[in-house]
């Protein structure tokens, strides 16, 4: 096991009607004037936005609003938010939504206090050293952005989708998590969130670091809990406890605890970012295609941990041939994704003729010559993985 520092300063407020604490928590963490960031009409139609507004007003905190954040959020909305926050002297960001909304709020929070172009952070030319504080009212369990200092934004010019990792500076001060807010999610949104949170665990699970049994077991337990809750939710969409377990699983998957003491991979996310940047597909659906393709490639090049994944997560019987075990585990994962109506190939994703050369070139332009750590992937390996996803 490698040495590590683990810290999470976020206050998680979990349970029914907890959105009513938004004002109280904003005041607790120093907010005097807030920018509420949200997506499309659902938070309005459901009454959630009104409840958040009422809570802020009750705590004496004025606010303005920025709606219309799209899935796979782009820099345009971030620039709009930065201008708005500066004009109105905002000192606190409140994201009401899922990962796209939270990531946009984080980008605005960093950009407001920076004299240059916020994209400098995502391009890797300058680190984020300060930002406005961020609070979250989570509506879609998936990205884990409510628990991390990470943010993913797409630069519209060139369609560069880049993940920013900041540690504590962009980690939310508080995250309000009411599972009741997820009861109205469509089966598609629910399934895509499940694939996303599972991939967050697997990006940490597949490692070459030795002596990490405790984090292996944490990863395996979280994956099995997600699978169990998912199978309940698919047949009983209103099951509060299953929804609650999925919501907390999404947070645990990305808070960092599943990755301590080990080298992480993240190649599957990097590959998928290019797919969703170019073809604007839902991130979780893209991962349901890319993650099994990546695993299939690994069954040839480094099958041992994939075989362990097969045995411990999917109860595949032990075999002398680890590659056969690994392949069976990959098929179990694909069968699970299919059982919750997710695609597992490009064609099922609606991309009949993916431009693999373009995806490969953009990936290495954004991420360099080699990506990942479990096995470092060059352009030839990346091309082969994309081909396996067809």
JOUR-V230664 format. One record per run of one state. SS is the DSSP state (H for helix, E for strand, C for the rest). FROM is the first residue (numbers start at 1). LEN is the number of residues. Records with the same first field share a line. If there is no record, write none. Layout:
SS: FROM-LEN / FROM-LEN
This chain:
C: 1-10 / 15-3 / 29-4 / 39-3 / 46-2 / 59-3 / 67-7 / 88-4 / 98-1 / 113-6 / 124-9 / 139-6 / 148-2 / 156-4 / 166-8 / 178-1 / 183-4 / 206-7 / 236-4 / 255-2 / 260-7 / 280-3 / 302-2 / 315-7 / 340-16 / 368-3 / 372-5 / 378-1 / 389-2
E: 11-4 / 33-6 / 62-5 / 74-1 / 92-6 / 133-6 / 150-6 / 160-6 / 174-4 / 371-1 / 377-1
H: 18-11 / 42-4 / 48-11 / 75-13 / 99-14 / 119-5 / 145-3 / 179-4 / 187-19 / 213-23 / 240-15 / 257-3 / 267-13 / 283-19 / 304-11 / 322-18 / 356-12 / 379-10
